[in-house]
């Protein structure tokens, strides 16, 4: 659940605060759990909704520069490990450049395993909007990674 918060906020402390708030809300609403879905899915929806609500309240603008130190290049390692690390770095940095909606949809679909119907329900959007924003986010990440690969990506 922490990873869900972290991917949506890109900030460890904020993710911890939101997760604590989400667990408190889940505990308070435990009597409303209807056994229609797996408990983990019910809890994850509360966590995601809490993240969205926190983002809306704080109107936080996340930029690439805030978290650059997290993505410092690794020391000397085996070439394959370094390539994997650079790929993870690139994707993480590229995700930070996405608009908030695209980043959320990309994360929910790719990392959390939700389908577009579930994402549509969670974010209160249409399924086609989820699909199109995911494709835009995916294309943009590929563009950014290609720019980084050729060295033309200035940021």
Chimera marker file (.cmm) of the C-alpha trace (Angstrom):
<marker_set name="trace">
<marker id="1" x="0.000" y="0.000" z="0.000" r="1" g="1" b="0" radius="0.5"/>
<marker id="2" x="2.921" y="2.316" z="0.670" r="1" g="1" b="0" radius="0.5"/>
<marker id="3" x="4.086" y="1.893" z="-2.929" r="1" g="1" b="0" radius="0.5"/>
<marker id="4" x="0.670" y="3.018" z="-4.175" r="1" g="1" b="0" radius="0.5"/>
<marker id="5" x="0.950" y="6.234" z="-2.156" r="1" g="1" b="0" radius="0.5"/>
<marker id="6" x="4.567" y="6.752" z="-3.076" r="1" g="1" b="0" radius="0.5"/>
<marker id="7" x="3.971" y="6.363" z="-6.811" r="1" g="1" b="0" radius="0.5"/>
<marker id="8" x="1.128" y="8.849" z="-6.666" r="1" g="1" b="0" radius="0.5"/>
<marker id="9" x="2.973" y="11.449" z="-4.583" r="1" g="1" b="0" radius="0.5"/>
<marker id="10" x="6.662" y="10.941" z="-5.443" r="1" g="1" b="0" radius="0.5"/>
<marker id="11" x="7.400" y="11.992" z="-1.846" r="1" g="1" b="0" radius="0.5"/>
<marker id="12" x="8.223" y="9.511" z="0.924" r="1" g="1" b="0" radius="0.5"/>
<marker id="13" x="7.030" y="11.633" z="3.853" r="1" g="1" b="0" radius="0.5"/>
<marker id="14" x="3.811" y="12.633" z="2.138" r="1" g="1" b="0" radius="0.5"/>
<marker id="15" x="3.186" y="9.001" z="1.175" r="1" g="1" b="0" radius="0.5"/>
<marker id="16" x="3.668" y="7.901" z="4.794" r="1" g="1" b="0" radius="0.5"/>
<marker id="17" x="1.254" y="10.573" z="6.055" r="1" g="1" b="0" radius="0.5"/>
<marker id="18" x="-1.370" y="9.708" z="3.467" r="1" g="1" b="0" radius="0.5"/>
<marker id="19" x="-1.033" y="5.989" z="4.145" r="1" g="1" b="0" radius="0.5"/>
<marker id="20" x="-1.524" y="6.543" z="7.863" r="1" g="1" b="0" radius="0.5"/>
<marker id="21" x="-4.605" y="8.640" z="7.142" r="1" g="1" b="0" radius="0.5"/>
<marker id="22" x="-5.928" y="5.966" z="4.757" r="1" g="1" b="0" radius="0.5"/>
<marker id="23" x="-5.456" y="3.190" z="7.324" r="1" g="1" b="0" radius="0.5"/>
<marker id="24" x="-7.259" y="5.298" z="9.912" r="1" g="1" b="0" radius="0.5"/>
<marker id="25" x="-10.142" y="5.875" z="7.487" r="1" g="1" b="0" radius="0.5"/>
<marker id="26" x="-10.264" y="2.171" z="6.623" r="1" g="1" b="0" radius="0.5"/>
<marker id="27" x="-10.379" y="1.230" z="10.296" r="1" g="1" b="0" radius="0.5"/>
<marker id="28" x="-13.194" y="3.706" z="10.906" r="1" g="1" b="0" radius="0.5"/>
<marker id="29" x="-15.114" y="2.366" z="7.885" r="1" g="1" b="0" radius="0.5"/>
<marker id="30" x="-14.440" y="-1.307" z="8.557" r="1" g="1" b="0" radius="0.5"/>
<marker id="31" x="-18.124" y="-1.913" z="9.265" r="1" g="1" b="0" radius="0.5"/>
<marker id="32" x="-18.959" y="-0.706" z="5.735" r="1" g="1" b="0" radius="0.5"/>
<marker id="33" x="-16.833" y="-3.436" z="4.092" r="1" g="1" b="0" radius="0.5"/>
<marker id="34" x="-19.405" y="-5.532" z="2.189" r="1" g="1" b="0" radius="0.5"/>
<marker id="35" x="-17.320" y="-8.584" z="1.194" r="1" g="1" b="0" radius="0.5"/>
<marker id="36" x="-18.136" y="-7.903" z="-2.474" r="1" g="1" b="0" radius="0.5"/>
<marker id="37" x="-14.444" y="-7.717" z="-3.289" r="1" g="1" b="0" radius="0.5"/>
<marker id="38" x="-11.187" y="-8.882" z="-1.794" r="1" g="1" b="0" radius="0.5"/>
<marker id="39" x="-10.300" y="-6.950" z="1.348" r="1" g="1" b="0" radius="0.5"/>
<marker id="40" x="-6.992" y="-5.827" z="-0.182" r="1" g="1" b="0" radius="0.5"/>
<marker id="41" x="-8.787" y="-4.311" z="-3.172" r="1" g="1" b="0" radius="0.5"/>
<marker id="42" x="-11.209" y="-2.491" z="-0.855" r="1" g="1" b="0" radius="0.5"/>
<marker id="43" x="-8.313" y="-1.147" z="1.194" r="1" g="1" b="0" radius="0.5"/>
<marker id="44" x="-6.351" y="-0.142" z="-1.914" r="1" g="1" b="0" radius="0.5"/>
<marker id="45" x="-9.319" y="1.891" z="-3.154" r="1" g="1" b="0" radius="0.5"/>
<marker id="46" x="-9.407" y="3.754" z="0.152" r="1" g="1" b="0" radius="0.5"/>
<marker id="47" x="-5.664" y="4.394" z="-0.129" r="1" g="1" b="0" radius="0.5"/>
<marker id="48" x="-5.984" y="5.654" z="-3.718" r="1" g="1" b="0" radius="0.5"/>
<marker id="49" x="-8.950" y="7.883" z="-2.888" r="1" g="1" b="0" radius="0.5"/>
<marker id="50" x="-7.081" y="9.284" z="0.116" r="1" g="1" b="0" radius="0.5"/>
<marker id="51" x="-4.099" y="10.049" z="-2.146" r="1" g="1" b="0" radius="0.5"/>
<marker id="52" x="-6.328" y="11.816" z="-4.654" r="1" g="1" b="0" radius="0.5"/>
<marker id="53" x="-8.062" y="13.816" z="-1.928" r="1" g="1" b="0" radius="0.5"/>
<marker id="54" x="-4.740" y="14.843" z="-0.393" r="1" g="1" b="0" radius="0.5"/>
<marker id="55" x="-3.420" y="15.940" z="-3.781" r="1" g="1" b="0" radius="0.5"/>
<marker id="56" x="-6.542" y="18.008" z="-4.385" r="1" g="1" b="0" radius="0.5"/>
<marker id="57" x="-6.342" y="19.635" z="-0.943" r="1" g="1" b="0" radius="0.5"/>
<marker id="58" x="-2.677" y="20.538" z="-1.111" r="1" g="1" b="0" radius="0.5"/>
<marker id="59" x="-2.492" y="21.434" z="-4.815" r="1" g="1" b="0" radius="0.5"/>
<marker id="60" x="1.114" y="20.270" z="-4.738" r="1" g="1" b="0" radius="0.5"/>
<marker id="61" x="3.108" y="20.725" z="-7.924" r="1" g="1" b="0" radius="0.5"/>
<marker id="62" x="5.691" y="17.984" z="-8.274" r="1" g="1" b="0" radius="0.5"/>
<marker id="63" x="8.726" y="18.692" z="-10.391" r="1" g="1" b="0" radius="0.5"/>
<marker id="64" x="11.626" y="16.636" z="-11.570" r="1" g="1" b="0" radius="0.5"/>
<marker id="65" x="14.086" y="18.758" z="-9.589" r="1" g="1" b="0" radius="0.5"/>
<marker id="66" x="12.604" y="17.976" z="-6.147" r="1" g="1" b="0" radius="0.5"/>
<marker id="67" x="13.675" y="14.357" z="-6.248" r="1" g="1" b="0" radius="0.5"/>
<marker id="68" x="16.841" y="14.367" z="-8.341" r="1" g="1" b="0" radius="0.5"/>
<marker id="69" x="18.956" y="13.167" z="-5.416" r="1" g="1" b="0" radius="0.5"/>
<marker id="70" x="16.914" y="9.972" z="-5.211" r="1" g="1" b="0" radius="0.5"/>
<marker id="71" x="17.986" y="9.118" z="-8.731" r="1" g="1" b="0" radius="0.5"/>
<marker id="72" x="21.727" y="9.767" z="-8.510" r="1" g="1" b="0" radius="0.5"/>
<marker id="73" x="23.688" y="7.484" z="-10.821" r="1" g="1" b="0" radius="0.5"/>
<marker id="74" x="24.793" y="4.286" z="-9.085" r="1" g="1" b="0" radius="0.5"/>
<marker id="75" x="28.453" y="3.628" z="-8.306" r="1" g="1" b="0" radius="0.5"/>
<marker id="76" x="30.488" y="1.197" z="-10.313" r="1" g="1" b="0" radius="0.5"/>
<marker id="77" x="28.452" y="-1.983" z="-10.705" r="1" g="1" b="0" radius="0.5"/>
<marker id="78" x="28.217" y="-4.753" z="-13.222" r="1" g="1" b="0" radius="0.5"/>
<marker id="79" x="27.164" y="-3.464" z="-16.617" r="1" g="1" b="0" radius="0.5"/>
<marker id="80" x="23.818" y="-5.318" z="-16.659" r="1" g="1" b="0" radius="0.5"/>
<marker id="81" x="22.867" y="-4.049" z="-13.191" r="1" g="1" b="0" radius="0.5"/>
<marker id="82" x="23.815" y="-0.535" z="-14.248" r="1" g="1" b="0" radius="0.5"/>
<marker id="83" x="21.677" y="-0.784" z="-17.380" r="1" g="1" b="0" radius="0.5"/>
<marker id="84" x="18.685" y="-1.947" z="-15.332" r="1" g="1" b="0" radius="0.5"/>
<marker id="85" x="19.230" y="0.868" z="-12.827" r="1" g="1" b="0" radius="0.5"/>
<marker id="86" x="19.467" y="3.445" z="-15.602" r="1" g="1" b="0" radius="0.5"/>
<marker id="87" x="16.255" y="2.136" z="-17.132" r="1" g="1" b="0" radius="0.5"/>
<marker id="88" x="14.455" y="2.345" z="-13.784" r="1" g="1" b="0" radius="0.5"/>
<marker id="89" x="15.884" y="5.837" z="-13.299" r="1" g="1" b="0" radius="0.5"/>
<marker id="90" x="14.739" y="6.900" z="-16.736" r="1" g="1" b="0" radius="0.5"/>
<marker id="91" x="11.220" y="5.599" z="-16.270" r="1" g="1" b="0" radius="0.5"/>
<marker id="92" x="10.943" y="7.196" z="-12.821" r="1" g="1" b="0" radius="0.5"/>
<marker id="93" x="12.154" y="10.543" z="-14.129" r="1" g="1" b="0" radius="0.5"/>
<marker id="94" x="9.924" y="10.292" z="-17.175" r="1" g="1" b="0" radius="0.5"/>
<marker id="95" x="6.892" y="9.551" z="-14.992" r="1" g="1" b="0" radius="0.5"/>
<marker id="96" x="7.568" y="12.698" z="-12.996" r="1" g="1" b="0" radius="0.5"/>
<marker id="97" x="7.276" y="14.697" z="-16.221" r="1" g="1" b="0" radius="0.5"/>
<marker id="98" x="3.789" y="13.360" z="-16.935" r="1" g="1" b="0" radius="0.5"/>
<marker id="99" x="0.682" y="15.336" z="-16.028" r="1" g="1" b="0" radius="0.5"/>
<marker id="100" x="-0.810" y="14.149" z="-12.732" r="1" g="1" b="0" radius="0.5"/>
<marker id="101" x="-3.752" y="12.347" z="-14.352" r="1" g="1" b="0" radius="0.5"/>
<marker id="102" x="-1.580" y="10.470" z="-16.821" r="1" g="1" b="0" radius="0.5"/>
<marker id="103" x="0.892" y="9.544" z="-14.089" r="1" g="1" b="0" radius="0.5"/>
<marker id="104" x="-1.892" y="8.159" z="-11.886" r="1" g="1" b="0" radius="0.5"/>
<marker id="105" x="-3.442" y="6.131" z="-14.693" r="1" g="1" b="0" radius="0.5"/>
<marker id="106" x="-0.041" y="4.839" z="-15.850" r="1" g="1" b="0" radius="0.5"/>
<marker id="107" x="0.840" y="3.795" z="-12.298" r="1" g="1" b="0" radius="0.5"/>
<marker id="108" x="-2.528" y="2.196" z="-11.536" r="1" g="1" b="0" radius="0.5"/>
<marker id="109" x="-2.530" y="0.223" z="-14.784" r="1" g="1" b="0" radius="0.5"/>
<marker id="110" x="1.098" y="-0.802" z="-15.069" r="1" g="1" b="0" radius="0.5"/>
<marker id="111" x="2.256" y="-1.101" z="-11.462" r="1" g="1" b="0" radius="0.5"/>
<marker id="112" x="-0.928" y="-1.817" z="-9.526" r="1" g="1" b="0" radius="0.5"/>
<marker id="113" x="-2.554" y="-4.103" z="-12.090" r="1" g="1" b="0" radius="0.5"/>
<marker id="114" x="-5.918" y="-2.392" z="-12.379" r="1" g="1" b="0" radius="0.5"/>
<marker id="115" x="-7.753" y="-2.643" z="-15.688" r="1" g="1" b="0" radius="0.5"/>
<marker id="116" x="-9.156" y="0.445" z="-17.385" r="1" g="1" b="0" radius="0.5"/>
<marker id="117" x="-12.688" y="-0.239" z="-16.128" r="1" g="1" b="0" radius="0.5"/>
<marker id="118" x="-11.484" y="-0.279" z="-12.526" r="1" g="1" b="0" radius="0.5"/>
<marker id="119" x="-9.367" y="2.832" z="-13.065" r="1" g="1" b="0" radius="0.5"/>
<marker id="120" x="-12.392" y="4.595" z="-14.537" r="1" g="1" b="0" radius="0.5"/>
<marker id="121" x="-14.413" y="3.802" z="-11.407" r="1" g="1" b="0" radius="0.5"/>
<marker id="122" x="-11.620" y="4.818" z="-9.024" r="1" g="1" b="0" radius="0.5"/>
<marker id="123" x="-10.922" y="8.147" z="-10.735" r="1" g="1" b="0" radius="0.5"/>
<marker id="124" x="-14.521" y="8.831" z="-11.782" r="1" g="1" b="0" radius="0.5"/>
<marker id="125" x="-13.669" y="9.019" z="-15.502" r="1" g="1" b="0" radius="0.5"/>
<marker id="126" x="-14.743" y="7.004" z="-18.524" r="1" g="1" b="0" radius="0.5"/>
<marker id="127" x="-12.948" y="3.829" z="-19.521" r="1" g="1" b="0" radius="0.5"/>
<marker id="128" x="-12.015" y="5.359" z="-22.873" r="1" g="1" b="0" radius="0.5"/>
<marker id="129" x="-10.468" y="8.351" z="-21.083" r="1" g="1" b="0" radius="0.5"/>
<marker id="130" x="-8.387" y="5.957" z="-19.003" r="1" g="1" b="0" radius="0.5"/>
<marker id="131" x="-7.213" y="4.120" z="-22.124" r="1" g="1" b="0" radius="0.5"/>
<marker id="132" x="-6.360" y="7.265" z="-24.068" r="1" g="1" b="0" radius="0.5"/>
<marker id="133" x="-4.518" y="8.898" z="-21.149" r="1" g="1" b="0" radius="0.5"/>
<marker id="134" x="-2.573" y="5.678" z="-20.578" r="1" g="1" b="0" radius="0.5"/>
<marker id="135" x="-1.533" y="5.561" z="-24.241" r="1" g="1" b="0" radius="0.5"/>
<marker id="136" x="-0.508" y="9.248" z="-24.159" r="1" g="1" b="0" radius="0.5"/>
<marker id="137" x="1.508" y="8.663" z="-20.991" r="1" g="1" b="0" radius="0.5"/>
<marker id="138" x="3.159" y="5.588" z="-22.488" r="1" g="1" b="0" radius="0.5"/>
<marker id="139" x="4.066" y="7.465" z="-25.692" r="1" g="1" b="0" radius="0.5"/>
<marker id="140" x="5.461" y="10.393" z="-23.709" r="1" g="1" b="0" radius="0.5"/>
<marker id="141" x="7.600" y="8.133" z="-21.525" r="1" g="1" b="0" radius="0.5"/>
<marker id="142" x="8.999" y="6.435" z="-24.639" r="1" g="1" b="0" radius="0.5"/>
<marker id="143" x="9.779" y="9.866" z="-26.137" r="1" g="1" b="0" radius="0.5"/>
<marker id="144" x="11.569" y="10.995" z="-22.982" r="1" g="1" b="0" radius="0.5"/>
<marker id="145" x="13.557" y="7.758" z="-22.765" r="1" g="1" b="0" radius="0.5"/>
<marker id="146" x="14.570" y="8.058" z="-26.421" r="1" g="1" b="0" radius="0.5"/>
<marker id="147" x="15.635" y="11.675" z="-25.848" r="1" g="1" b="0" radius="0.5"/>
<marker id="148" x="17.707" y="10.602" z="-22.844" r="1" g="1" b="0" radius="0.5"/>
<marker id="149" x="19.254" y="7.780" z="-24.861" r="1" g="1" b="0" radius="0.5"/>
<marker id="150" x="20.362" y="10.131" z="-27.639" r="1" g="1" b="0" radius="0.5"/>
<marker id="151" x="21.538" y="12.734" z="-25.150" r="1" g="1" b="0" radius="0.5"/>
<marker id="152" x="19.202" y="15.445" z="-26.408" r="1" g="1" b="0" radius="0.5"/>
<marker id="153" x="17.106" y="15.545" z="-23.244" r="1" g="1" b="0" radius="0.5"/>
<marker id="154" x="18.254" y="18.719" z="-21.488" r="1" g="1" b="0" radius="0.5"/>
<marker id="155" x="16.584" y="18.153" z="-18.124" r="1" g="1" b="0" radius="0.5"/>
<link id1="1" id2="2" r="1" g="1" b="0" radius="0.2"/>
<link id1="2" id2="3" r="1" g="1" b="0" radius="0.2"/>
<link id1="3" id2="4" r="1" g="1" b="0" radius="0.2"/>
<link id1="4" id2="5" r="1" g="1" b="0" radius="0.2"/>
<link id1="5" id2="6" r="1" g="1" b="0" radius="0.2"/>
<link id1="6" id2="7" r="1" g="1" b="0" radius="0.2"/>
<link id1="7" id2="8" r="1" g="1" b="0" radius="0.2"/>
<link id1="8" id2="9" r="1" g="1" b="0" radius="0.2"/>
<link id1="9" id2="10" r="1" g="1" b="0" radius="0.2"/>
<link id1="10" id2="11" r="1" g="1" b="0" radius="0.2"/>
<link id1="11" id2="12" r="1" g="1" b="0" radius="0.2"/>
<link id1="12" id2="13" r="1" g="1" b="0" radius="0.2"/>
<link id1="13" id2="14" r="1" g="1" b="0" radius="0.2"/>
<link id1="14" id2="15" r="1" g="1" b="0" radius="0.2"/>
<link id1="15" id2="16" r="1" g="1" b="0" radius="0.2"/>
<link id1="16" id2="17" r="1" g="1" b="0" radius="0.2"/>
<link id1="17" id2="18" r="1" g="1" b="0" radius="0.2"/>
<link id1="18" id2="19" r="1" g="1" b="0" radius="0.2"/>
<link id1="19" id2="20" r="1" g="1" b="0" radius="0.2"/>
<link id1="20" id2="21" r="1" g="1" b="0" radius="0.2"/>
<link id1="21" id2="22" r="1" g="1" b="0" radius="0.2"/>
<link id1="22" id2="23" r="1" g="1" b="0" radius="0.2"/>
<link id1="23" id2="24" r="1" g="1" b="0" radius="0.2"/>
<link id1="24" id2="25" r="1" g="1" b="0" radius="0.2"/>
<link id1="25" id2="26" r="1" g="1" b="0" radius="0.2"/>
<link id1="26" id2="27" r="1" g="1" b="0" radius="0.2"/>
<link id1="27" id2="28" r="1" g="1" b="0" radius="0.2"/>
<link id1="28" id2="29" r="1" g="1" b="0" radius="0.2"/>
<link id1="29" id2="30" r="1" g="1" b="0" radius="0.2"/>
<link id1="30" id2="31" r="1" g="1" b="0" radius="0.2"/>
<link id1="31" id2="32" r="1" g="1" b="0" radius="0.2"/>
<link id1="32" id2="33" r="1" g="1" b="0" radius="0.2"/>
<link id1="33" id2="34" r="1" g="1" b="0" radius="0.2"/>
<link id1="34" id2="35" r="1" g="1" b="0" radius="0.2"/>
<link id1="35" id2="36" r="1" g="1" b="0" radius="0.2"/>
<link id1="36" id2="37" r="1" g="1" b="0" radius="0.2"/>
<link id1="37" id2="38" r="1" g="1" b="0" radius="0.2"/>
<link id1="38" id2="39" r="1" g="1" b="0" radius="0.2"/>
<link id1="39" id2="40" r="1" g="1" b="0" radius="0.2"/>
<link id1="40" id2="41" r="1" g="1" b="0" radius="0.2"/>
<link id1="41" id2="42" r="1" g="1" b="0" radius="0.2"/>
<link id1="42" id2="43" r="1" g="1" b="0" radius="0.2"/>
<link id1="43" id2="44" r="1" g="1" b="0" radius="0.2"/>
<link id1="44" id2="45" r="1" g="1" b="0" radius="0.2"/>
<link id1="45" id2="46" r="1" g="1" b="0" radius="0.2"/>
<link id1="46" id2="47" r="1" g="1" b="0" radius="0.2"/>
<link id1="47" id2="48" r="1" g="1" b="0" radius="0.2"/>
<link id1="48" id2="49" r="1" g="1" b="0" radius="0.2"/>
<link id1="49" id2="50" r="1" g="1" b="0" radius="0.2"/>
<link id1="50" id2="51" r="1" g="1" b="0" radius="0.2"/>
<link id1="51" id2="52" r="1" g="1" b="0" radius="0.2"/>
<link id1="52" id2="53" r="1" g="1" b="0" radius="0.2"/>
<link id1="53" id2="54" r="1" g="1" b="0" radius="0.2"/>
<link id1="54" id2="55" r="1" g="1" b="0" radius="0.2"/>
<link id1="55" id2="56" r="1" g="1" b="0" radius="0.2"/>
<link id1="56" id2="57" r="1" g="1" b="0" radius="0.2"/>
<link id1="57" id2="58" r="1" g="1" b="0" radius="0.2"/>
<link id1="58" id2="59" r="1" g="1" b="0" radius="0.2"/>
<link id1="59" id2="60" r="1" g="1" b="0" radius="0.2"/>
<link id1="60" id2="61" r="1" g="1" b="0" radius="0.2"/>
<link id1="61" id2="62" r="1" g="1" b="0" radius="0.2"/>
<link id1="62" id2="63" r="1" g="1" b="0" radius="0.2"/>
<link id1="63" id2="64" r="1" g="1" b="0" radius="0.2"/>
<link id1="64" id2="65" r="1" g="1" b="0" radius="0.2"/>
<link id1="65" id2="66" r="1" g="1" b="0" radius="0.2"/>
<link id1="66" id2="67" r="1" g="1" b="0" radius="0.2"/>
<link id1="67" id2="68" r="1" g="1" b="0" radius="0.2"/>
<link id1="68" id2="69" r="1" g="1" b="0" radius="0.2"/>
<link id1="69" id2="70" r="1" g="1" b="0" radius="0.2"/>
<link id1="70" id2="71" r="1" g="1" b="0" radius="0.2"/>
<link id1="71" id2="72" r="1" g="1" b="0" radius="0.2"/>
<link id1="72" id2="73" r="1" g="1" b="0" radius="0.2"/>
<link id1="73" id2="74" r="1" g="1" b="0" radius="0.2"/>
<link id1="74" id2="75" r="1" g="1" b="0" radius="0.2"/>
<link id1="75" id2="76" r="1" g="1" b="0" radius="0.2"/>
<link id1="76" id2="77" r="1" g="1" b="0" radius="0.2"/>
<link id1="77" id2="78" r="1" g="1" b="0" radius="0.2"/>
<link id1="78" id2="79" r="1" g="1" b="0" radius="0.2"/>
<link id1="79" id2="80" r="1" g="1" b="0" radius="0.2"/>
<link id1="80" id2="81" r="1" g="1" b="0" radius="0.2"/>
<link id1="81" id2="82" r="1" g="1" b="0" radius="0.2"/>
<link id1="82" id2="83" r="1" g="1" b="0" radius="0.2"/>
<link id1="83" id2="84" r="1" g="1" b="0" radius="0.2"/>
<link id1="84" id2="85" r="1" g="1" b="0" radius="0.2"/>
<link id1="85" id2="86" r="1" g="1" b="0" radius="0.2"/>
<link id1="86" id2="87" r="1" g="1" b="0" radius="0.2"/>
<link id1="87" id2="88" r="1" g="1" b="0" radius="0.2"/>
<link id1="88" id2="89" r="1" g="1" b="0" radius="0.2"/>
<link id1="89" id2="90" r="1" g="1" b="0" radius="0.2"/>
<link id1="90" id2="91" r="1" g="1" b="0" radius="0.2"/>
<link id1="91" id2="92" r="1" g="1" b="0" radius="0.2"/>
<link id1="92" id2="93" r="1" g="1" b="0" radius="0.2"/>
<link id1="93" id2="94" r="1" g="1" b="0" radius="0.2"/>
<link id1="94" id2="95" r="1" g="1" b="0" radius="0.2"/>
<link id1="95" id2="96" r="1" g="1" b="0" radius="0.2"/>
<link id1="96" id2="97" r="1" g="1" b="0" radius="0.2"/>
<link id1="97" id2="98" r="1" g="1" b="0" radius="0.2"/>
<link id1="98" id2="99" r="1" g="1" b="0" radius="0.2"/>
<link id1="99" id2="100" r="1" g="1" b="0" radius="0.2"/>
<link id1="100" id2="101" r="1" g="1" b="0" radius="0.2"/>
<link id1="101" id2="102" r="1" g="1" b="0" radius="0.2"/>
<link id1="102" id2="103" r="1" g="1" b="0" radius="0.2"/>
<link id1="103" id2="104" r="1" g="1" b="0" radius="0.2"/>
<link id1="104" id2="105" r="1" g="1" b="0" radius="0.2"/>
<link id1="105" id2="106" r="1" g="1" b="0" radius="0.2"/>
<link id1="106" id2="107" r="1" g="1" b="0" radius="0.2"/>
<link id1="107" id2="108" r="1" g="1" b="0" radius="0.2"/>
<link id1="108" id2="109" r="1" g="1" b="0" radius="0.2"/>
<link id1="109" id2="110" r="1" g="1" b="0" radius="0.2"/>
<link id1="110" id2="111" r="1" g="1" b="0" radius="0.2"/>
<link id1="111" id2="112" r="1" g="1" b="0" radius="0.2"/>
<link id1="112" id2="113" r="1" g="1" b="0" radius="0.2"/>
<link id1="113" id2="114" r="1" g="1" b="0" radius="0.2"/>
<link id1="114" id2="115" r="1" g="1" b="0" radius="0.2"/>
<link id1="115" id2="116" r="1" g="1" b="0" radius="0.2"/>
<link id1="116" id2="117" r="1" g="1" b="0" radius="0.2"/>
<link id1="117" id2="118" r="1" g="1" b="0" radius="0.2"/>
<link id1="118" id2="119" r="1" g="1" b="0" radius="0.2"/>
<link id1="119" id2="120" r="1" g="1" b="0" radius="0.2"/>
<link id1="120" id2="121" r="1" g="1" b="0" radius="0.2"/>
<link id1="121" id2="122" r="1" g="1" b="0" radius="0.2"/>
<link id1="122" id2="123" r="1" g="1" b="0" radius="0.2"/>
<link id1="123" id2="124" r="1" g="1" b="0" radius="0.2"/>
<link id1="124" id2="125" r="1" g="1" b="0" radius="0.2"/>
<link id1="125" id2="126" r="1" g="1" b="0" radius="0.2"/>
<link id1="126" id2="127" r="1" g="1" b="0" radius="0.2"/>
<link id1="127" id2="128" r="1" g="1" b="0" radius="0.2"/>
<link id1="128" id2="129" r="1" g="1" b="0" radius="0.2"/>
<link id1="129" id2="130" r="1" g="1" b="0" radius="0.2"/>
<link id1="130" id2="131" r="1" g="1" b="0" radius="0.2"/>
<link id1="131" id2="132" r="1" g="1" b="0" radius="0.2"/>
<link id1="132" id2="133" r="1" g="1" b="0" radius="0.2"/>
<link id1="133" id2="134" r="1" g="1" b="0" radius="0.2"/>
<link id1="134" id2="135" r="1" g="1" b="0" radius="0.2"/>
<link id1="135" id2="136" r="1" g="1" b="0" radius="0.2"/>
<link id1="136" id2="137" r="1" g="1" b="0" radius="0.2"/>
<link id1="137" id2="138" r="1" g="1" b="0" radius="0.2"/>
<link id1="138" id2="139" r="1" g="1" b="0" radius="0.2"/>
<link id1="139" id2="140" r="1" g="1" b="0" radius="0.2"/>
<link id1="140" id2="141" r="1" g="1" b="0" radius="0.2"/>
<link id1="141" id2="142" r="1" g="1" b="0" radius="0.2"/>
<link id1="142" id2="143" r="1" g="1" b="0" radius="0.2"/>
<link id1="143" id2="144" r="1" g="1" b="0" radius="0.2"/>
<link id1="144" id2="145" r="1" g="1" b="0" radius="0.2"/>
<link id1="145" id2="146" r="1" g="1" b="0" radius="0.2"/>
<link id1="146" id2="147" r="1" g="1" b="0" radius="0.2"/>
<link id1="147" id2="148" r="1" g="1" b="0" radius="0.2"/>
<link id1="148" id2="149" r="1" g="1" b="0" radius="0.2"/>
<link id1="149" id2="150" r="1" g="1" b="0" radius="0.2"/>
<link id1="150" id2="151" r="1" g="1" b="0" radius="0.2"/>
<link id1="151" id2="152" r="1" g="1" b="0" radius="0.2"/>
<link id1="152" id2="153" r="1" g="1" b="0" radius="0.2"/>
<link id1="153" id2="154" r="1" g="1" b="0" radius="0.2"/>
<link id1="154" id2="155" r="1" g="1" b="0" radius="0.2"/>
</marker_set>
